[in-house]
Amino acid sequence: MSHASPLIIGHRGASGYRPEHTAAAYELAFALGADAVEPDIVATRDGVLVLRHENEISGTTDVAARPEFAGLRTTKTIDGHEQTGWFTEDFTWGELSTLRARERLPKMRPANTAFDGRYPILRLRDLFELIDESAERHGRHLGLVAEIKHASYFESIGLPLDELFAAELDDAGWRGGDGRLIVESFELTVLGKLTARGVGGRKVFLIEASGTPEDQRLAHGAAANSYADFVTEAGLYALGGLVDGISVDRSMIVRQDAAGTPQTSDLVDLAHSAMLEVYTWTLRPENRFLLPAHRAGVGQARHGDWWGEFELIMGTGIDGVFADHPDLAVAVRDSLRPAA
């Protein structure tokens, strides 16, 4: 997939403008100039891969208002965290397909709530079709950055996401290494399994600013490598033999010093030295998500100096950014291009 640098990835579509993971969000992301879109992938009870931020869906669908599903509300421990709600793996696709999407951040993005109830949940196979159709409509190559969610958990309940994902790629004709596909996960194990299954495309390890990967915790307990261990110089060089890149929390790229001055870290340069691509999430314009120095006026939902922050991040030479408002990220990227 040929594109300008950095790659602009519509985070769950254009989720700043439409409820995330809906057809409208993905279509709008491409219309606004995104090079690729990022779905979060979880599974139903009957093994259908669906697109939701988490397998717990009370915050992103109307399930809580559907009396026919009241009996499915339950409490589970997912990756060490207890959660109560409704979970995709307790529904068949036929049941889940009757639900409608809702805005996940209604207080931050009240305008998006006008679209609540208008869009159904999508399957992964639906998104493959949407991308192919959008590429033809816009006359350019478009890509997919697929996030495999909670792989160890799903495998523990008999729903191996690597196997299900590989099968979906085959059915859609997306398995090949034509540059359209990137696969990412917070668990290295599932990325290795996908490579072993012959799944093409780049593999990217997602890295939190703190904590420990779930697959490492399950395998090694107290001796497990933390996320911080993977972003040392030695850790990055070790990853270079396992994956093609890393994708990190934005706070690991840009932060403020004690005087309140925004600064960038050397992580991009270190990772590039280890022959790894670097991506970051998530670029958002609202005050709540910006560094204090880039906030403006009163209110978390108000847009601050997002241009300054996006420009600072892109100036590190980063390979890709995830953005809720792809048009804003595209505008900053285009401003940084050398004059012809």
N, C-alpha and C positions, 0 to 999 in steps of 0.2 A: 504494500500500500504506500504510494508516493504521497508525501504531504510536506507542508512547511514545518519548521521546528519552532517551538515544541508542538507535539501532537495535542490537539484540543479534543478532549473526551467529554461528551455530554454525560454528566453524573446522574445515572438512572434516567437518562433522557435530559430534556431541558426542565429539570425539576424545580427551577426557580419560577417557572411560568405555568406549569401544569402539574397535577398530582403525579408523583414519581412512578416509574415502571408502567405507564400507560402508553397505548399506541400514540396518543396525542403528544405526550412528552417526547417520545423517540422521534416522531416525524418532525416535530418542531425543532429539535436539536439539529437535525440535518439541514433543515431550512435555514437555520441561523448560522450555519457554517461549520458545525462540528465535523471532525474527521472520523470519529467513532463514537459509539455509545457504550455505556457500562451497565449491564444488568447484574443484579444479585440473584443467584440461582439456588433454589431449594426444591424439595420434592414433596409430592403428594403420597398418600398411602398406597396408591396403585402405581407408583413409580413414574409419574409424569413430572417433568421438570418445569417449574413455574418461576415467575419473576416477582420477588418480594424482597424488601430490605432485610427482613428476618423471617424465620419460619413462624414466629409468633406474629399474628396479623391483626390484632385488635386495633392498633393505631393506624393502620393503612387501608382498612376495608370497613364495610358496614356490618361485619359479622356480629358485633355486640347487639345490634338492633334486630337480629334475625332469630325469632323464637324457635324456629325449627332446629337451630344449632346450639341452643342454650346448654344442652347436655354434654357438649364437647368441650366446654370450658374446664380447664384443668391446670394443675401446677406441675412443672417439670424443672429439672436442672439441666441447663444447656451450657456446655463449656464452663462448668463450675459456678454458674449463676442461676439462682432460683427465679423462675418467671411464672406468672399466672396469666392465662389467656387462652387463645385458640391457636392451634398449631397446624401448619399445612399437612404434616404427616398423618394427621387424624382425619383428613378429608380425602375422598376420592376426587378425581378431576371433575367428574360430573357435578359433585356438590360444590366444589370450590368455584366452578365456572359461573355459578349463580350469584356470587358476591360482586360488589362494586367497589371501586377504589375510592379512597378518601385522602385528602391532603394530610401529610404526616406532621407538618409544622403549622397548624392553623393560626396560631398567635403571631408567628413571624411572617407568614405569607397569607393573610386573610383573603386576598384576591383569588387565590387558588381554590378556596373553598367553594367558589361558584361552580366549580367543575365536579364537586363531590357527587358520587352516585351516577355519573355519566358514562364511566368507562369500566369494562370488565377487566378481570385479571388476565394477564397474558401467559401463554406457555412459551418456552424457549423456541419451539418450532415456529411460533407466530412471529417472533422477532427476526429469525433468519429470513422469513419471507418479506418482512417489512424492510429489512436492510437491502435485500436484493432489488425490491421495487423502488426504494428511494435512490439507490445508486443509478438505476436506469433513468429515473425522473430528473435527477440533478446532473447527470452526465459526468460523474466522478466516482472514484473508488472510495468506498466507505467501509469502515471496520467495526469489529466487535471486541470489547475488552470484557471477558466473561469472568465474574467473580464466583468461585465455588465456595459456598457458605457452609460452615459447620460440618466439614467432611467426616471427621472422626465420629461425631455424634450420629450422623445419618448412617454411616457404615455399621455402627453398633446396634441399630434397629433394623438392619437388613436392607438398607437402601444405599448401596455404594454409588456415590455421585460420579466417580470416575468412569465406572462402567456405563451408567445411564447417560452421561454427557458424551462419551465416545460414540454411543449408539445414535444419539441425536445428530451429532456431526455427520455421521455416515448417511443418515436418512436425508439430511439437508444438502449434502455435497460440500460440506465445509471442513472436512478433515485435512485437506491438503495444505501445504506450506506456501500459499499464494500471497501471504503478507496481510491478509485481512483479519487474522485471528490473534489475539493475545489472551492468555488464560492466567488468572491471578488467584491467589489464595493466601490466607494467613497461616496455612499449614503446608510445609514443604513436602510432606509425605504424599499428599494427593497430587501435587505437581509431578513428583517422580512417577507415580502410578500412571498418570496420563502420558508421560513420555514413553514409559514401557509399553503402553497400548498403541504406540505409534501415532498419537495425536500431534499434528504439526502445530505451527504457530509458536510465538515466543511465550516463555513461562516467566512469570513475575511474582516475586515473593512480597506479600504485603507485610509491612512492619509497623507496629504500634509504637507510640512514644514511651510506653512502659508495659510491664507485664511479661508473660511467657506464652509462646505458641501452645495451643492445646495439644497438638500431637506430640510435642516435646515433653509436656507435663505428664501425659499418659505413659509415655515410653520410659522416662527417666526420673520422674518424681522431683525431689528436691535438687537433684543434680542436673536438671534440664537447663539448657541454654535459654537465657532471657532474650527478648528482642534486642536489648542493648548490646548483647554479646555479638550479634550479627552485624552491627554497624561499626565495630572496631575495624582497624585496617586488616587484621588477621581474619576477622569474621567475613569481611567483604571479599577477600581473596578466596576464602573457602567457598563462598556462595558462587563465585565465578565458575566453578566446575559443575554447579548444579542447576542454575537458572540463568536466564538472559538479562534479568533486571530486578530492581527492587522498587517498591512503591511505598512511600513513607508519609506519615502524618505531616501536615504542613508546618507544624511547630518545630520539626526537625530540620527544616530548611530556613525558616525565617523566625526571628525572635527579637525582643528588645533587650538592650543592655541595661545596666543599673541606672544610667542617666536617662533612660526612656528613648534611646535612639534605635530605630530598626536596623537589624544586622542580619546577614545571611551566614550560614555555617559553611564548612568546607566539605560537607557530605557529598555533594554532587561531584566535586573533583576527586574525592577519594574513591567513590564508586566507579567513576569513569576510568581511573587508574587500574581498577580491578576488572576492566572490560565489562562493566555492568551498565545497562541503561538505568535511568532514574526517573521516576514519576512521583507526583505528589497530589494529595487530596486534603481538603477540597477547597477550591477557590470560590468564595462567596462574597457578595458586596455588602451585606448587612453589618452594622456595627457589632453585633454580637459575635461575629466570626472574625473580625479584623483585630490586628494589634491595637492596643490603646492609642498609640500615636496616630493611627489612621482613622480613628472614629471621629464622627462629626455630629454636632448637635445632640439632641436628647432622644432616647428611645433605641432599643436594641434592633428594631426592624428597619430603622432608617439607614439609607445607604451612606457609607462614609467614603473615605479616599481609597476606594477599591482599586482605582487605576494605579496609584502609587504602590500598593501592596502587590498587585498582580505583576507589575513591571519589575519590582524587586525580585520576585520569585523567578520570573522568566529570564532575568538577567544572569542567573547562575549558570545558564547553559543546560538547564533541565530538559529532558527528552519528551516529557508529556505532563499535562496537567488535567485534573478532573475539575469540571466547573458546572455549577448548577445553572448558570446563565452563559451558555456557550458564546453568544454574540459578544458579550463583554470581553471574554478571554481572547476571542478572535481579533477584536479591535486592538487590544494591547499588543498581541503578537504581531499584527500587521504593522503597527507603528514602529516596532523594533527591527524590521527588515532593513537591510542596507539599501540605500538609494540605488536605483539602476543606473 
